[in-house]
Amino acid sequence: MSTHTPHNALFIAVFSNPADAAGELRSVLPEPVGQLIDWSSLQLRDGHFVDPALAESRTDLLYSATIRGSPCLLYLLFEHQSTVDPMLPLRLLRYMVSIWERCVADQPSSTRVPPIIPVVLCHAEGGWRAARRMRELYAVDPAGLEGLRDWLPDFGIVLEDLFTEHDQVLMARQLTALSQLALLLLKHGRSEQLLDKLVSWAHLLGAVLIGPEGMQRMGHVVSYVLHMTGRATAEQLVQILRPQLGDPIREVVMTEAERLEAIGEARGKVEGKAEGKAEGKALSVIAILEARGIPIGDGVRNRVMGCRDLAQLDKWIARAVSCTRAEELFSSG
């Protein structure tokens, strides 16, 4: 599970809680499907199936529930990149197969697998303009596809397109205050008017603040806002929210600002140490070559000094001891 982006962090903080996720899932599922599910049975399952290489722009949650006493799974995928992935149904199919394979591994004696309902939450700029069913990806005309339908996998995606959904619709849903806030924040997170929007959401902010674990849950909201509005200082945020929420909001904002500052300082120290190690190893490569009298061109020097991969630098140090030309450092042999 990646929380490297503020979008990811907010999504996980809110929708990994079944109480917050249930209302959202029930709102986006077709009503006949929502009526079949026993929402009191909703439980978060272990396991994330997003490709590690794509985790910066996507993350996921897997829930289990029952339909008429039988198990089913709800796979909630959050796509928070600003552009649409046209091959989403194919990726979803791969994730669903991975889930089924894990189910079989967990219960090897079973001869059946639970149904999976794929739900996608996205806030791509311009709205979703790509395939919503697997069959839309097949490179064959509709007539030919109809003749093949019995032999091809097909499924639809339950899509929550925040870009095209009206704020009033989101705020009218039967959701927890934090869930409503999360959807609104994810919808408007890239907007320059985000701070102004907060004032119109004051009733939701207040409900979160006075609710169970209010300070901690409000911290998720404040963290997202501070991340997304780099031009806004903590004091500015306090000035905006204090008239509606009173003194408690100042404590939340300042605590979260201090936490984020501490995280930033710690990350800077780690990156600084790594930078120093890389520079030291790069200088070692150059020093060995120079001590052996091997000419070093600007291209070689710049590539070595610009490298920050410690493992790669170690390889170049070993090659610098025996190579006859500086360019041999980069040999694949």
C-alpha positions as a LaTeX table, in Angstrom:
\begin{tabular}{lrrr}
\hline
Residue & $x$ (\AA) & $y$ (\AA) & $z$ (\AA) \\
\hline
Met1 & 0.00 & 0.00 & 0.00 \\
Ser2 & 1.48 & 3.31 & $-1.02$ \\
Thr3 & 0.83 & 6.54 & 0.82 \\
His4 & 3.51 & 8.55 & $-0.96$ \\
Thr5 & 1.00 & 11.09 & $-2.28$ \\
Pro6 & $-1.53$ & 13.13 & $-0.29$ \\
His7 & $-4.32$ & 11.63 & $-2.44$ \\
Asn8 & $-3.26$ & 8.12 & $-1.47$ \\
Ala9 & $-2.89$ & 8.99 & 2.19 \\
Leu10 & $-6.37$ & 10.52 & 2.43 \\
Phe11 & $-8.00$ & 7.65 & 0.53 \\
Ile12 & $-6.43$ & 5.02 & 2.79 \\
Ala13 & $-7.06$ & 6.96 & 6.01 \\
Val14 & $-10.77$ & 7.32 & 5.26 \\
Phe15 & $-11.90$ & 4.35 & 3.21 \\
Ser16 & $-9.96$ & 1.66 & 5.05 \\
Asn17 & $-12.57$ & 2.17 & 7.79 \\
Pro18 & $-15.64$ & 0.00 & 7.01 \\
Ala19 & $-18.01$ & 2.55 & 8.54 \\
Asp20 & $-16.76$ & 5.22 & 6.14 \\
Ala21 & $-16.45$ & 2.89 & 3.15 \\
Ala22 & $-19.90$ & 1.31 & 3.45 \\
Gly23 & $-21.85$ & 4.45 & 2.60 \\
Glu24 & $-19.66$ & 5.27 & $-0.38$ \\
Leu25 & $-19.82$ & 1.74 & $-1.79$ \\
Arg26 & $-23.56$ & 1.55 & $-1.30$ \\
Ser27 & $-24.02$ & 4.94 & $-2.99$ \\
Val28 & $-22.11$ & 4.04 & $-6.17$ \\
Leu29 & $-23.30$ & 0.46 & $-6.64$ \\
Pro30 & $-26.47$ & $-0.10$ & $-8.68$ \\
Glu31 & $-29.38$ & $-0.16$ & $-6.25$ \\
Pro32 & $-30.35$ & $-3.83$ & $-6.89$ \\
Val33 & $-26.75$ & $-4.86$ & $-6.10$ \\
Gly34 & $-26.59$ & $-2.68$ & $-3.00$ \\
Gln35 & $-29.80$ & $-4.24$ & $-1.70$ \\
Leu36 & $-28.36$ & $-7.75$ & $-2.04$ \\
Ile37 & $-25.32$ & $-7.04$ & 0.13 \\
Asp38 & $-25.42$ & $-7.42$ & 3.90 \\
Trp39 & $-23.60$ & $-4.22$ & 4.80 \\
Ser40 & $-23.26$ & $-5.22$ & 8.45 \\
Ser41 & $-20.90$ & $-7.98$ & 7.24 \\
Leu42 & $-18.50$ & $-5.58$ & 5.47 \\
Gln43 & $-14.89$ & $-6.22$ & 6.50 \\
Leu44 & $-11.56$ & $-4.96$ & 5.23 \\
Arg45 & $-9.38$ & $-7.75$ & 3.87 \\
Asp46 & $-5.61$ & $-7.94$ & 3.78 \\
Gly47 & $-3.91$ & $-7.60$ & 0.46 \\
His48 & $-3.20$ & $-4.96$ & $-2.17$ \\
Phe49 & $-2.97$ & $-5.79$ & $-5.84$ \\
Val50 & $-1.83$ & $-2.62$ & $-7.58$ \\
Asp51 & 1.40 & $-2.99$ & $-9.57$ \\
Pro52 & 4.29 & $-1.59$ & $-7.47$ \\
Ala53 & 5.41 & 0.46 & $-10.47$ \\
Leu54 & 2.01 & 2.14 & $-10.63$ \\
Ala55 & 1.41 & 2.62 & $-6.91$ \\
Glu56 & 2.26 & 6.33 & $-7.06$ \\
Ser57 & $-0.89$ & 6.98 & $-9.11$ \\
Arg58 & $-3.18$ & 4.23 & $-7.82$ \\
Thr59 & $-3.97$ & 2.34 & $-4.66$ \\
Asp60 & $-6.59$ & $-0.19$ & $-3.65$ \\
Leu61 & $-8.65$ & $-1.73$ & $-0.87$ \\
Leu62 & $-10.34$ & $-5.14$ & $-0.76$ \\
Tyr63 & $-13.52$ & $-5.68$ & 1.23 \\
Ser64 & $-15.52$ & $-8.82$ & 1.92 \\
Ala65 & $-19.24$ & $-9.04$ & 2.57 \\
Thr66 & $-22.06$ & $-11.53$ & 2.13 \\
Ile67 & $-24.85$ & $-11.78$ & $-0.41$ \\
Arg68 & $-27.66$ & $-14.00$ & 0.89 \\
Gly69 & $-25.22$ & $-15.70$ & 3.20 \\
Ser70 & $-22.58$ & $-16.34$ & 0.53 \\
Pro71 & $-19.25$ & $-14.49$ & 0.38 \\
Cys72 & $-18.53$ & $-11.74$ & $-2.12$ \\
Leu73 & $-15.66$ & $-9.30$ & $-2.52$ \\
Leu74 & $-15.69$ & $-5.60$ & $-3.30$ \\
Tyr75 & $-12.47$ & $-4.38$ & $-4.86$ \\
Leu76 & $-12.09$ & $-0.61$ & $-4.50$ \\
Leu77 & $-9.41$ & 0.87 & $-6.76$ \\
Phe78 & $-8.49$ & 4.54 & $-6.48$ \\
Glu79 & $-7.02$ & 6.13 & $-9.61$ \\
His80 & $-5.63$ & 9.51 & $-8.66$ \\
Gln81 & $-3.56$ & 10.33 & $-11.72$ \\
Ser82 & $-4.72$ & 13.40 & $-13.65$ \\
Thr83 & $-5.15$ & 11.45 & $-16.90$ \\
Val84 & $-7.31$ & 8.47 & $-17.82$ \\
Asp85 & $-5.86$ & 4.97 & $-18.35$ \\
Pro86 & $-7.58$ & 3.52 & $-21.46$ \\
Met87 & $-6.56$ & $-0.04$ & $-20.50$ \\
Leu88 & $-8.16$ & 0.03 & $-17.05$ \\
Pro89 & $-10.48$ & $-2.99$ & $-17.62$ \\
Leu90 & $-7.49$ & $-5.15$ & $-18.58$ \\
Arg91 & $-5.59$ & $-4.11$ & $-15.45$ \\
Leu92 & $-8.64$ & $-4.76$ & $-13.33$ \\
Leu93 & $-8.96$ & $-8.24$ & $-14.82$ \\
Arg94 & $-5.36$ & $-8.95$ & $-13.81$ \\
Tyr95 & $-5.97$ & $-7.72$ & $-10.26$ \\
Met96 & $-9.17$ & $-9.78$ & $-9.99$ \\
Val97 & $-7.38$ & $-12.92$ & $-11.12$ \\
Ser98 & $-4.71$ & $-12.27$ & $-8.48$ \\
Ile99 & $-7.42$ & $-12.01$ & $-5.84$ \\
Trp100 & $-9.03$ & $-15.26$ & $-6.98$ \\
Glu101 & $-5.67$ & $-17.02$ & $-6.99$ \\
Arg102 & $-5.13$ & $-15.97$ & $-3.40$ \\
Cys103 & $-8.60$ & $-17.24$ & $-2.50$ \\
Val104 & $-7.76$ & $-20.62$ & $-4.02$ \\
Ala105 & $-4.41$ & $-20.72$ & $-2.20$ \\
Asp106 & $-6.14$ & $-19.94$ & 1.10 \\
Gln107 & $-8.81$ & $-22.63$ & 0.57 \\
Pro108 & $-7.28$ & $-25.27$ & $-1.73$ \\
Ser109 & $-10.16$ & $-27.69$ & $-1.17$ \\
Ser110 & $-12.75$ & $-25.22$ & $-2.48$ \\
Thr111 & $-14.04$ & $-25.63$ & $-6.04$ \\
Arg112 & $-15.60$ & $-22.17$ & $-6.28$ \\
Val113 & $-14.44$ & $-18.57$ & $-5.91$ \\
Pro114 & $-16.37$ & $-15.56$ & $-4.59$ \\
Pro115 & $-17.70$ & $-12.98$ & $-7.04$ \\
Ile116 & $-15.71$ & $-9.74$ & $-7.19$ \\
Ile117 & $-17.37$ & $-6.38$ & $-7.79$ \\
Pro118 & $-14.80$ & $-3.88$ & $-9.14$ \\
Val119 & $-15.39$ & $-0.30$ & $-8.00$ \\
Val120 & $-13.15$ & 2.50 & $-9.31$ \\
Leu121 & $-12.88$ & 5.93 & $-7.73$ \\
Cys122 & $-11.18$ & 8.52 & $-9.94$ \\
His123 & $-10.72$ & 12.27 & $-10.24$ \\
Ala124 & $-9.01$ & 12.54 & $-13.61$ \\
Glu125 & $-9.16$ & 16.03 & $-15.11$ \\
Gly126 & $-11.86$ & 16.22 & $-17.73$ \\
Gly127 & $-13.70$ & 13.18 & $-16.41$ \\
Trp128 & $-13.57$ & 9.52 & $-17.42$ \\
Arg129 & $-13.51$ & 9.13 & $-21.21$ \\
Ala130 & $-12.33$ & 5.54 & $-21.63$ \\
Ala131 & $-13.69$ & 2.00 & $-21.56$ \\
Arg132 & $-16.02$ & 0.97 & $-18.75$ \\
Arg133 & $-16.34$ & $-2.68$ & $-19.81$ \\
Met134 & $-13.80$ & $-5.30$ & $-20.74$ \\
Arg135 & $-15.51$ & $-5.99$ & $-24.07$ \\
Glu136 & $-14.79$ & $-2.42$ & $-25.21$ \\
Leu137 & $-11.09$ & $-3.30$ & $-25.46$ \\
Tyr138 & $-11.42$ & $-6.18$ & $-27.93$ \\
Ala139 & $-10.09$ & $-5.35$ & $-31.40$ \\
Val140 & $-13.05$ & $-6.74$ & $-33.34$ \\
Asp141 & $-16.21$ & $-5.18$ & $-34.76$ \\
Pro142 & $-19.46$ & $-5.49$ & $-32.73$ \\
Ala143 & $-20.90$ & $-8.20$ & $-34.98$ \\
Gly144 & $-17.81$ & $-10.36$ & $-34.66$ \\
Leu145 & $-17.66$ & $-9.74$ & $-30.93$ \\
Glu146 & $-21.24$ & $-10.88$ & $-30.50$ \\
Gly147 & $-20.33$ & $-14.21$ & $-32.06$ \\
Leu148 & $-17.43$ & $-14.63$ & $-29.64$ \\
Arg149 & $-19.11$ & $-13.45$ & $-26.45$ \\
Asp150 & $-19.38$ & $-16.93$ & $-24.92$ \\
Trp151 & $-15.59$ & $-17.37$ & $-25.06$ \\
Leu152 & $-14.35$ & $-13.97$ & $-23.92$ \\
Pro153 & $-14.21$ & $-12.52$ & $-20.41$ \\
Asp154 & $-16.39$ & $-9.47$ & $-19.92$ \\
Phe155 & $-17.39$ & $-7.39$ & $-16.92$ \\
Gly156 & $-18.45$ & $-3.86$ & $-16.15$ \\
Ile157 & $-16.80$ & $-1.35$ & $-13.84$ \\
Val158 & $-18.69$ & 0.53 & $-11.14$ \\
Leu159 & $-17.18$ & 3.96 & $-11.72$ \\
Glu160 & $-17.22$ & 6.93 & $-9.35$ \\
Asp161 & $-16.13$ & 9.86 & $-11.54$ \\
Leu162 & $-15.61$ & 12.71 & $-9.08$ \\
Phe163 & $-14.76$ & 15.21 & $-11.81$ \\
Thr164 & $-18.26$ & 15.05 & $-13.31$ \\
Glu165 & $-20.22$ & 14.60 & $-10.06$ \\
His166 & $-21.88$ & 17.69 & $-8.58$ \\
Asp167 & $-20.93$ & 18.75 & $-5.06$ \\
Gln168 & $-24.60$ & 18.87 & $-4.09$ \\
Val169 & $-25.01$ & 15.22 & $-5.08$ \\
Leu170 & $-22.00$ & 14.18 & $-3.02$ \\
Met171 & $-23.23$ & 16.16 & $-0.02$ \\
Ala172 & $-26.72$ & 14.67 & $-0.28$ \\
Arg173 & $-25.49$ & 11.09 & 0.03 \\
Gln174 & $-25.99$ & 9.08 & 3.18 \\
Leu175 & $-22.31$ & 9.06 & 4.13 \\
Thr176 & $-20.28$ & 9.83 & 7.19 \\
Ala177 & $-19.09$ & 13.43 & 7.37 \\
Leu178 & $-15.49$ & 12.30 & 6.86 \\
Ser179 & $-16.41$ & 10.30 & 3.74 \\
Gln180 & $-18.20$ & 13.28 & 2.25 \\
Leu181 & $-15.25$ & 15.51 & 3.03 \\
Ala182 & $-12.81$ & 13.03 & 1.50 \\
Leu183 & $-14.77$ & 12.89 & $-1.76$ \\
Leu184 & $-15.02$ & 16.68 & $-1.93$ \\
Leu185 & $-11.34$ & 17.12 & $-1.13$ \\
Leu186 & $-10.28$ & 14.57 & $-3.75$ \\
Lys187 & $-12.53$ & 16.26 & $-6.30$ \\
His188 & $-11.22$ & 19.77 & $-5.64$ \\
Gly189 & $-7.73$ & 18.98 & $-4.34$ \\
Arg190 & $-6.00$ & 20.34 & $-7.44$ \\
Ser191 & $-8.15$ & 23.47 & $-7.54$ \\
Glu192 & $-6.79$ & 26.89 & $-6.63$ \\
Gln193 & $-10.09$ & 27.51 & $-4.84$ \\
Leu194 & $-9.61$ & 24.65 & $-2.37$ \\
Leu195 & $-9.20$ & 26.96 & 0.64 \\
Asp196 & $-12.33$ & 28.89 & $-0.30$ \\
Lys197 & $-14.25$ & 25.64 & $-0.61$ \\
Leu198 & $-13.43$ & 24.74 & 2.99 \\
Val199 & $-15.66$ & 27.53 & 4.27 \\
Ser200 & $-18.69$ & 26.06 & 2.48 \\
Trp201 & $-17.90$ & 22.67 & 4.01 \\
Ala202 & $-17.73$ & 24.03 & 7.56 \\
His203 & $-20.68$ & 21.91 & 8.73 \\
Leu204 & $-18.88$ & 18.74 & 7.63 \\
Leu205 & $-15.61$ & 19.85 & 9.22 \\
Gly206 & $-17.44$ & 20.57 & 12.45 \\
Ala207 & $-19.15$ & 17.18 & 12.42 \\
Val208 & $-15.81$ & 15.44 & 12.02 \\
Leu209 & $-14.17$ & 17.51 & 14.74 \\
Ile210 & $-16.82$ & 16.79 & 17.39 \\
Gly211 & $-17.25$ & 13.14 & 16.40 \\
Pro212 & $-15.40$ & 10.05 & 17.68 \\
Glu213 & $-11.62$ & 10.46 & 17.39 \\
Gly214 & $-12.38$ & 13.90 & 15.99 \\
Met215 & $-8.94$ & 15.42 & 16.45 \\
Gln216 & $-7.20$ & 12.49 & 14.75 \\
Arg217 & $-9.68$ & 12.32 & 11.89 \\
Met218 & $-9.56$ & 16.05 & 11.35 \\
Gly219 & $-5.79$ & 15.63 & 11.16 \\
His220 & $-6.24$ & 13.59 & 7.97 \\
Val221 & $-8.21$ & 16.46 & 6.43 \\
Val222 & $-5.74$ & 19.13 & 7.54 \\
Ser223 & $-2.76$ & 17.09 & 6.33 \\
Tyr224 & $-4.30$ & 16.80 & 2.86 \\
Val225 & $-5.08$ & 20.51 & 2.68 \\
Leu226 & $-1.60$ & 21.52 & 3.80 \\
His227 & $-0.05$ & 19.19 & 1.24 \\
Met228 & $-2.22$ & 20.45 & $-1.61$ \\
Thr229 & $-2.03$ & 24.17 & $-0.82$ \\
Gly230 & 1.68 & 24.71 & $-0.50$ \\
Arg231 & 1.10 & 28.44 & $-0.68$ \\
Ala232 & $-1.09$ & 28.30 & 2.45 \\
Thr233 & 0.62 & 28.46 & 5.80 \\
Ala234 & $-0.82$ & 26.81 & 8.87 \\
Glu235 & $-1.71$ & 30.25 & 10.24 \\
Gln236 & $-3.69$ & 31.04 & 7.10 \\
Leu237 & $-5.62$ & 27.81 & 7.46 \\
Val238 & $-6.40$ & 28.64 & 11.09 \\
Gln239 & $-7.66$ & 32.07 & 10.10 \\
Ile240 & $-9.97$ & 30.53 & 7.52 \\
Leu241 & $-11.40$ & 27.80 & 9.74 \\
Arg242 & $-11.37$ & 29.32 & 13.22 \\
Pro243 & $-14.50$ & 31.49 & 12.76 \\
Gln244 & $-16.53$ & 28.37 & 11.93 \\
Leu245 & $-14.83$ & 25.77 & 14.14 \\
Gly246 & $-13.46$ & 27.71 & 17.09 \\
Asp247 & $-10.22$ & 27.27 & 18.99 \\
Pro248 & $-9.93$ & 23.43 & 18.71 \\
Ile249 & $-9.10$ & 23.71 & 15.01 \\
Arg250 & $-5.96$ & 25.71 & 15.82 \\
Glu251 & $-4.57$ & 22.83 & 17.86 \\
Val252 & $-5.28$ & 20.35 & 15.06 \\
Val253 & $-3.71$ & 22.53 & 12.36 \\
Met254 & $-0.60$ & 23.39 & 14.34 \\
Thr255 & $-0.08$ & 19.80 & 15.49 \\
Glu256 & $-0.37$ & 18.52 & 11.92 \\
Ala257 & 1.88 & 21.26 & 10.57 \\
Glu258 & 4.55 & 20.38 & 13.13 \\
Arg259 & 4.23 & 16.68 & 12.26 \\
Leu260 & 4.63 & 17.35 & 8.55 \\
Glu261 & 7.59 & 19.62 & 9.19 \\
Ala262 & 9.26 & 16.91 & 11.29 \\
Ile263 & 8.66 & 14.34 & 8.56 \\
Gly264 & 10.14 & 16.71 & 6.00 \\
Glu265 & 13.22 & 17.33 & 8.11 \\
Ala266 & 13.72 & 13.60 & 8.70 \\
Arg267 & 13.35 & 12.87 & 5.00 \\
Gly268 & 15.82 & 15.62 & 4.19 \\
Lys269 & 18.38 & 14.16 & 6.56 \\
Val270 & 18.01 & 10.69 & 5.05 \\
Glu271 & 18.28 & 12.06 & 1.52 \\
Gly272 & 21.27 & 14.17 & 2.55 \\
Lys273 & 23.09 & 11.16 & 3.94 \\
Ala274 & 22.37 & 9.14 & 0.80 \\
Glu275 & 23.53 & 12.06 & $-1.35$ \\
Gly276 & 26.78 & 12.27 & 0.64 \\
Lys277 & 27.47 & 8.54 & 0.30 \\
Ala278 & 26.85 & 8.62 & $-3.44$ \\
Glu279 & 29.12 & 11.61 & $-3.93$ \\
Gly280 & 31.87 & 9.92 & $-1.92$ \\
Lys281 & 31.69 & 6.74 & $-4.00$ \\
Ala282 & 31.63 & 8.73 & $-7.24$ \\
Leu283 & 34.77 & 10.60 & $-6.18$ \\
Ser284 & 36.39 & 7.24 & $-5.41$ \\
Val285 & 35.76 & 6.07 & $-8.99$ \\
Ile286 & 37.34 & 9.22 & $-10.40$ \\
Ala287 & 40.29 & 9.05 & $-7.97$ \\
Ile288 & 41.10 & 5.44 & $-8.89$ \\
Leu289 & 41.09 & 6.23 & $-12.60$ \\
Glu290 & 43.23 & 9.31 & $-12.14$ \\
Ala291 & 45.73 & 7.41 & $-9.92$ \\
Arg292 & 46.07 & 4.80 & $-12.68$ \\
Gly293 & 46.69 & 7.53 & $-15.28$ \\
Ile294 & 43.54 & 6.72 & $-17.29$ \\
Pro295 & 42.15 & 9.75 & $-19.19$ \\
Ile296 & 38.65 & 10.78 & $-18.12$ \\
Gly297 & 36.47 & 12.66 & $-20.59$ \\
Asp298 & 33.78 & 15.10 & $-19.51$ \\
Gly299 & 31.05 & 12.65 & $-20.48$ \\
Val300 & 32.41 & 9.91 & $-18.22$ \\
Arg301 & 33.10 & 12.33 & $-15.38$ \\
Asn302 & 29.61 & 13.85 & $-15.52$ \\
Arg303 & 27.92 & 10.45 & $-15.65$ \\
Val304 & 29.86 & 9.14 & $-12.67$ \\
Met305 & 29.41 & 12.28 & $-10.57$ \\
Gly306 & 25.71 & 12.43 & $-11.42$ \\
Cys307 & 24.98 & 8.84 & $-10.37$ \\
Arg308 & 23.16 & 8.31 & $-7.06$ \\
Asp309 & 22.75 & 4.54 & $-7.32$ \\
Leu310 & 25.07 & 3.20 & $-4.60$ \\
Ala311 & 25.07 & $-0.35$ & $-6.00$ \\
Gln312 & 25.99 & 0.92 & $-9.46$ \\
Leu313 & 28.77 & 3.06 & $-8.04$ \\
Asp314 & 30.19 & 0.02 & $-6.22$ \\
Lys315 & 30.34 & $-1.81$ & $-9.57$ \\
Trp316 & 32.16 & 1.11 & $-11.17$ \\
Ile317 & 34.66 & 1.21 & $-8.30$ \\
Ala318 & 35.48 & $-2.47$ & $-8.89$ \\
Arg319 & 35.86 & $-1.92$ & $-12.66$ \\
Ala320 & 37.98 & 1.21 & $-12.17$ \\
Val321 & 40.71 & $-0.97$ & $-10.64$ \\
Ser322 & 41.24 & $-3.05$ & $-13.81$ \\
Cys323 & 39.75 & $-1.24$ & $-16.81$ \\
Thr324 & 42.03 & 0.09 & $-19.57$ \\
Arg325 & 39.68 & 2.85 & $-20.73$ \\
Ala326 & 37.31 & 4.97 & $-18.66$ \\
Glu327 & 34.41 & 4.06 & $-20.95$ \\
Glu328 & 34.75 & 0.42 & $-19.87$ \\
Leu329 & 33.11 & 1.38 & $-16.57$ \\
Phe330 & 29.78 & 1.32 & $-18.36$ \\
Ser331 & 30.29 & $-2.04$ & $-20.10$ \\
Ser332 & 27.40 & $-4.46$ & $-19.67$ \\
Gly333 & 29.78 & $-7.37$ & $-19.58$ \\
\hline
\end{tabular}
